[in-house]
């Protein structure tokens, strides 16, 4: 097949040279404007109506099959997506499918949690310690909720109520009874998760209808929703944030954690830290954005609220305790020093000194990572972490301790895009750890190089790096993608190499079809005539891999050892069925439908049919 790619490209090039060599022709007379535009447009509309009717028929047929799908995840997603697309045509049918999808999602989420717990037990058995690193499973109930709430707020509320009831029935489970330091429960997280997806889709009004009932509480999810809303509608977000900080002091249990969470909206969007009574802290880092450009009045209101809460007598604090209150205030001090009025800053410095007298030695002496992160956001000076680790390596008393430090240095070099990362891996004495670390670090470097679009280094790493066949196929295909934008001739042999690596993957491994679908997406841009054949190869690969579902494609690389548990998890849509079939349907609808029938697995077939139907039903009339 890939010989055809090269041959096709050569013939195209030769043909262009032949045309260029022909004598220059005289300028042709201007073409006459057609007077038959109306019949042409009418025919185009007729064809579009026929395709839409066919697409709806495909979906209705698939919906009938989906009720009996054996995989609960596929059953939930298929019905929810079909209901989403058929909403305008048949709302009652769609509501029924949304509820059926929710039932399947309950089963799927429970099965996912069981698999996660089993994965944790297996990792702990291998490492002999309590640590583990897992890739997060999809949240099916949230996905169904997002679709339903997008169309019908009442239905969304009904499903959310069911979710709360389910959690109440699970209250005996210790895992669900543990307190959440970020102030949220699962139902609240589900609500704001759905609302954020609706914001991302551009329907601000419906998102606020769903989120507003829960915006009276300060927690990570409510603040994070406002940060995302601000990216689309700053005025609506600032209005709700202003109400939040106005009401916060009225809560007698508001404490340093309340202030810490609210500060993130202004100064470190999507990055959160809270502090425990025992002096520990917990943080969550999202895609950290720049500080919000708000009015001076709103910023001043924040500092008044913060001072009101932080200057309360210690006995009035609810959850943080002396240690947590001390660390929370310590985290806030750089903000007050830089932005707040001098009198408030002076008062809080005195409060911090008073808290230091009652805080534990551990709290006073600990290296507060959350404060360090905030200071970095504010471009304040930080300690040279690399030199600190090098000094620690020099003082290390055991080879094991030194190995862990070299591993930290290697990971730091990857983050800095420093080529010394592999040098630090080579200094690890433990052979097993060194081999595992080399594979993990090389995979991390590969991800960086793809994002940087550094073709030369990517090709070098694909040749010499400790990467799996799947990782090499992915790295080479993505390198061909960005090289092909300017140089197709250079890209074609690279995509051939990617296909060669894909063929080396075990036949039953679901990564094999993922690699071929990624290659098909690249071939679509390099040589459209060849994309049908490579997609057919991908379908054949999927039919030999029972666990391939055609979605949730990810690059995941782990490092599990006695001293380290790390996992990198990156979603990658080109591994999935939907993207390529959307493109193929735009090229030739009937041929795409016929190709989708080649899937033997219910999940990839459903994903292909839904993608084809969506491409037609979303098409605008011209």
PyMOL commands that set and color helices and strands:
alter all, ss='L'
color gray80, all
select helices_A, chain A and resi 2-21+37-66+72-86+91-127+140-151+153-169+174-177+186-200+204-214+220-232+234-248+256-267+296-310+314-316+321-339+342-358+361-365+369-377+385-395+399-415+421-426+431-452+455-464+469-483+488-503+510-526+528-543+573-575+577-587+589-596+602-617
alter helices_A, ss='H'
color red, helices_A
select strands_A, chain A and resi 271-275+281-285+554-560+565-571
alter strands_A, ss='S'
color yellow, strands_A
deselect
rebuild
show_as cartoon
